[in-house]
Each structure stands twice: as structure tokens, then as C-alpha cells.
């Protein structure tokens, strides 16, 4: 519908008036125009603004015609209107009249455009306002966040630059940067770390469980030992134990040399290298001036290439050389799969030492192998029990922990969940029926070194009442999730992003960390108090608690090493005695440490202690003795100082008597040192199970069904129904959590 001529003219004048008023704003003393610009009348006359009403009025700010007296009365429009130039007004009217009389403004096309703009005015203004609000909501927080980081980043860069240019001595800016970043991250928790290029490569290797090399674990002389006094407790605020491919190196005075600590089966072991071999050169390059790290790098390389290793071995008359082809070395998480107890017991044993990306497949293969052998060999034609040994397992990948747990728990059972401030909440749930039959009784062995991913498996087994947790007391208690963020220049950032929760909903984190300040320079750690630990229930209604690791269902204390045994292990004499014995003797079937061998070992130990080749056996107590001796001297108690020396002699005499009291343990250590030069690691581990108190307790429990069921509340009050519980979880499986992301996290 087309509007009348007078209406069209009025609309034209209205639109042009608005445009010209905007122009006149910069040449006249008009106040800012309000929005929306809606004229009160539309008779084509020029418009003016009315002033805001005075106090006590509520009229809005509006636009009026010049000939309308308006709220101010008298057609003046207020005092400000008197200051407007009448010459400018006349010129504007002439321009408007001249422009609107042009042919284009009289055409039907322009009339349609004006009508369309009239309709579009309000939606366009609304759209523009919406765009402004949306853009503001998106960019203002981002700009605010950017401003928050601008100052510290600029300061850090400026400080680093100033030190590099003007510090009194030349500085290594790379080391300064790493020191600064490490100090910053160490104020958060013990797990948040910046990984340099080499450290990031090592971390990727530990996660994948693979590297290109020959399969040797080597070590050099060291002045430290990780062995503690019998009965000593570890620091509750320290990090969980790191995975290790070799035992703690011995403390001893010796020439700088590189020795083989372990030779992996299928790799260097098959090529002929053994524990105790002294490496002389790698590819004709002497190792006497190289560090352990440098020798390791020489042994590693591109799979398919070869490396020549020259070594000495006690008992062999000359230097030996062997050429080994480098290949992809797989660090197996499952160290041992075997049967324990009597053959008719049909009890399997799996020792799981880590959670790299193939841990689930390795455990699956081990369970399958045990089941097949049991079906053929046992009288019941099935696997009666399984001992899963997670003692000393420091953890690994979250996904691998889920894979292992899925082999043990009922289908559609929650295994673990994780959530954090900026971390998407996820729930991992078993999708298939367990590989381990519900009729097979399960025992999980744990200790204070069982941490992270190993605690996820232990927690799922306990919360779902699938098996019994056996150990001395409780696990480490690490319920934090770390993510690994790849950074430029092949570096990485490992930082804590979330907490994880077992199927019952508990978090087993034993230590709370708070951000440190400039004074403390480190994070603040506080152990979770017993009063703050909350109660939870297992599937069968058993009471369990959060905060403090996984508490065992059955306590079995491990045998503690005597002070003498700890001192012997630290001395390094075991390796030297084994090397000397092997150079003069041959091992035979039914090997054991005879009384004559035991006396020879004691004689060697005494001679080396007297000559100073090894620390005194009483050096275990050196630190407290030295502290007390210093304090006594400062206090002037000289006679008491001499009494300390007599006390040391008394302790040494009692330790000598321990050779008879603990001869069984010392003989076992001697035998293992000798056998390690002939047998692969798996056979040494299997041999040690026979004297393992906790393994034997697990076997006894599996052979006592009534006690096993009682511990899991499967009889009497509080017993649960597995199928009913699985059905409840199956209902939850239909939620949006079904399609959960596969997150590669380090625990």
C-alpha cells in the first residue's frame, strides 16, 4: 500500500531533518540527542529539543516542533534556545526544501525506501544494541583477563632481559627462566612441574612404556641411599615413589664405573649381558669419563641400528664384546604371571608395577593365560583365586587404570570420576562383562607405595566389593589428576587439574595443598585429619572413609628388615661377594647358601669395614649420633661424648649377633645377588614369593571361603546383591555420560 502525498512529504522531511540535525550537532550548541529519535509531530517542520523538566516533574525527554510551546512554554523551549543562531536555522530550512524538491526524492522508488526504513528503524536499533551487548560480553572479560597477565609477564620479561644485558657476570637466561618457573610452580603442589626438553622426552617415554635401545638398566657409584632405618616412617608430605627400573644403588667407596643393574628378557639378556657386568666402552668409546646419562644415550638410538658393548665379568678371563641390535624396548607393566601355593589350589598371581598405555592388555593376557592353564591342570577346571600385587605401584595413566579395573568389576559399574574447576566432569564406567569370573576370588595386595592409578583400581575393587584389599595399613593417598600440556620447543607443563573419586564418591587424597607465599617459597601441605574424614558405604554396606588412601580390609604386616640387613644392603658388599663367588664357582641345581659361604661373606664384610672400604655398619645411626655429639660438646659434657663412643661399640657388637638371629634373611639376600647373574628377573621374583608373608596370607585367605565372604559382607546383615547393584548402574548408563571423552592424564 502506497501512502498519500502529504504523508510521504512529511516522512521525507522527517528523515532528512534527522540527518541534518545530526550534522548540525557539530556546528550548534545542541545537547546530545536521545534515542529513539521519535518526533512528536510529523508535519514536515524542523524539530528542536526540549529541555529536561525541572525538579518535581516526571516528563520524559522528547522532541517538539519549533512552533510548539512545549513544556517550557511560550515557544521559547527554554533559555538555551535563545542562544541558537536564526541564520543557521534559515539555511537549514532552505537546504531541506531544495533537496526534497529534487526529482529523485519525488520518485516512487525513494518513497518505498523511506517506507521500508520507517519499518526497519526499531528492529535495526534493537539489532545494533544486541550486537554491542554481545560483543561486549565476549571481549570485555577477555580484555580483563589479558590485562591480568600483562603486568607479571612484562615484568618477568623485563627482569630477564635486564639481567642478561647488565648483570655483573654473564648469566644463562635459559637456566634463570627454568629456575623462576620451577620456583613458581613449586608453590602450588609437588606434582605441578615444568618439563624441559629432556624431561618431557623422558615423561613421554614413561607414559608410552617404549624407547629405542638395547634393554639395559645401568648405574654408577653414588653417595646416597634410599634405604631407611627399620621402622622409620616416610614423610607424609612427600611425593609418592617414582617408578624405577632398578633397585636403589648401593653406597660404597669405589672407582668410577658403570655396571649393569638389570638386563631385560628378550633384549640385552638374550644377547648375553647379565647383572653385574662392568661396561668398559660403547661403540669403542670408553665410558670412564662419561656420566651414567651419557652412557645411556650412547646405548639408545634408532631401532634397527647396532651398538657394540665391551664389558668385563667376574670369572671370565678377558674383555667381552657383544653387538646388540637396537629395537623398540617395551617396558612391561606386568613383571610376573604365575601360580602360587599348591598346584591343586589353582591360585594365580599377577605383579603389576605400572600403568603405561598397554597395562590393560598385559593384565588381560595374564588373566587369560592363568584361566587356560587352570582349566587344563586344576581339578576344578577353573581359576579359584587371583592375587593382584600392586605393592610399590606408583600409578600411571588414568585410561590404563580404567582398562585394568574393567577386567575385574561388573558390567556398567562406575569405576572412577574426576572433576575440577576448569576440568570437564567425567565418569568412567565399565562397558563389558569382566574377564575375571565372579566365581574367582580376588585379593589385591597394597602398601604405602601404592599410589594414583593403582589406588583407582584398589578403590573400585573395594567400593564394589569385588575383592579383599590386603596390606600393612593403607595406600599412599593421591587423589589428584595431572594433565600434561605440550609447550613450544618440545617442553611440557604437568599440572594438577582435578580430583578423582572412587565409585562410592570418596576422594582418597591424604594431603591438602595450599598455594605458598614469598616467605614460605613452597606449597603448604597439611594432612587430612582423622576427624575430617567422611564415612561412605560400599555396595554391600561396609563402612569406608575418604581422605587418607585406601585402608586395607585385612591387615598383614610385612617383615621388617633388621638394622644389620639394611646396613649390608647399603654397603654394596653383596654385589662384590656375588661377583667373587661366581668367578670361582659354578651354580648348580638346588643352589643354596651354605654355612661356608655365609662365613666367607661375614669375613669379607668385616675386612672391608676395618679397612674403610665401606662405611661402618653403625653408620645407620651416624646422623643422630653426630647431632647429639655436637650438642654435648657445646654444653661442655665431654665425658658424655666418650660415652657415645662406647655406645657405638656396643651397637656394633649387637649387630654382629644379628648374623645368627637374622641369618635366614641375610642368606636370602646373598642367594638373590648370585642368582641375578644367571637367571632372568621374572625367575628371581617368583623365587621370592615363597617367603613373602603377605602373599602367603593372601593364599590362606583365598583358601578360606567363609572368612573371605565375611570380609566382603556377603553373608548376614549388610550383604548386597551384585546383579541388583549392576542394574542400578545400568540405569545411569543411559545418561549423557555415556559418550565420555578419552582423556590422556598423568597420575
C-alpha positions, 0 to 999 in steps of 0.5 A: 500500500502506497501512502498519500502525498502529504504523508510521504512529504512529511516522512521525507522531511522527517528523515532528512531533518534527522540527518541534518540535525545530526550534522548540525550537532557539530556546528550548534550548541545542541545537547546530545540527542536521545534515542529513539529519535521519535518526533512528536509531530510529523508535519514536515517542520524542523524539530528542536529539543526540549529541555529536561523538566525541572525538579518535581516533574516526571516528563520524559525527554522528547522532541517538539516542533519549533512552533510548539510551546512545549513544556517550557512554554511560550515557544521559547523551549527554554533559555538555551534556545535563545542562544541558537543562531536564526541564520543557521536555522534559515539555511537549514530550512532552505537546504531541506526544501531544495533537496526534497524538491529534487526529482529523485526524492519525488520518485516512487522508488525513494518513497518505498525506501523511506517506507521500508526504513520507517519499518526497519528503524526499531528492529535495526536499533534493537539489532545494533544494541544486541550486537554491542551487548554481545560483543561486549560480553565476549571481549570485555572479560577477555580484555580483563583477563589479558590485562591480568597477565600483562603486568607479571609477564612484562615484568618477568620479561623485563627482569630477564632481559635486564639481567642478561644485558647488565648483570655483573657476570654473564648469566644463562637466561635459559637456566634463570627462566627454568629456575623462576618457573620451577620456583613458581610452580613449586608453590602450588603442589609437588606434582605441578612441574615444568618439563624441559626438553629432556624431561618431557622426552623422558615423561613421554617415554614413561607414559608410552612404556617404549624407547629405542635401545638395547634393554639395559638398566645401568648405574654408577657409584653414588653417595646416597641411599634410599634405604631407611632405618627399620621402622622409620616412617616416610614423610607424609608430605612427600611425593609418592615413589617414582617408578624405577627400573632398578633397585636403589644403588648401593653406597660404597667407596669405589672407582668410577664405573658403570655396571649393569643393574638389570638386563631385560628378557628378550633384549640385552639378556638374550644377547648375553649381558647379565647383572653385574657386568662392568661396561668398559666402552660403547661403540669403542668409546670408553665410558670412564669419563662419561656420566651414567646419562651419557652412557645411556644415550650412547646405548639408545638410538634408532631401532634397527641400528647396532651398538657394540658393548665391551664389558668385563665379568667376574670369572671370565678371563678377558674383555667381552664384546657383544653387538646388540641390535637396537629395537623398540624396548617395551617396558612391561607393566606386568613383571610376573604371571604365575601360580602360587601355593599348591598346584591343586589350589589353582591360585594365580598371581599377577605383579603389576608395577605400572600403568603405561598405555598397554597395562590393560592388555598385559593384565588381560593376557595374564588373566587369560593365560592363568584361566587356560592353564587352570582349566587344563591342570586344576581339578576344578577346571577353573581359576579359584583365586587371583592375587593382584600385587600392586605393592610399590605401584606408583600409578600411571595413566588414568585410561590404563587404570580404567582398562585394568579395573574393567577386567575385574568389576561388573558390567556398567559399574562406575569405576572412577570420576574426576572433576575440577574447576576448569576440568570437564566432569567425567565418569568412567564406567565399565562397558563389558562383562569382566574377564575375571569370573565372579566365581574367582576370588580376588585379593589385591595386595597394597602398601604405602607405595601404592599410589594414583592409578593403582589406588583407582583400581584398589578403590573400585575393587573395594567400593564394589566389593569385588575383592579383599584389599590386603596390606600393612595399613593403607595406600599412599593417598593421591587423589589428584589428576595431572594433565600434561600440556605440550609447550613450544620447543618440545617442553611440557607443563604437568599440572594438577587439574582435578580430583578423582573419586572412587565409585562410592564418591570418596576422594582418597587424597591424604594431603591438602595443598595450599598455594605458598607465599614469598616467605614460605617459597613452597606449597603448604601441605597439611594432612587430612585429619582423622576427624575430617574424614567422611564415612561412605558405604560400599555396595554391600554396606561396609563402612569406608572413609575418604581422605587418607588412601585406601585402608586395607580390609585385612591387615598383614604386616610385612617383615621388617628388615633388621638394622644389620640387613639394611646396613649390608644392603647399603654397603654394596658388599653383596654385589662384590661377594656375588661377583667373587663367588661366581668367578670361582664357582659354578651354580648348580641345581638346588643352589643354596647358601651354605654355612661356608659361604655365609662365613666367607661373606661375614669375613669379607664384610668385616675386612672391608669395614676395618679397612674403610672400604665401606662405611661402618655398619653403625653408620645407620645411626651416624646422623643422630649420633653426630647431632647429639655429639655436637650438642654435648660438646657445646654444653661442655659434657665431654665425658658424655661424648666418650660415652657415645663412643662406647655406645657405638661399640656396643651397637656394633657388637649387637649387630654382629649377633644379628648374623645368627638371629637374622641369618635366614634373611641375610642368606636370602639376600646373598642367594638373590645377588648370585642368582641375578647373574644367571637367571632372568628377573621374572625367575628371581621374583617368583623365587621370592614369593615363597617367603613373602608373608603377605602373599602367603596370607593372601593364599590362606585367605583365598583358601578360606571361603567363609572368612573371605565372604565375611570380609566382603559382607556377603553373608548376614546383615549388610550383604548386597546383591551384585546383579541388583547393584549392576542394574542400578548402574545400568540405569545411569548408563543411559545418561549423557555420560555415556559418550565420555571423552578419552582423556590422556592424564598423568597420575 
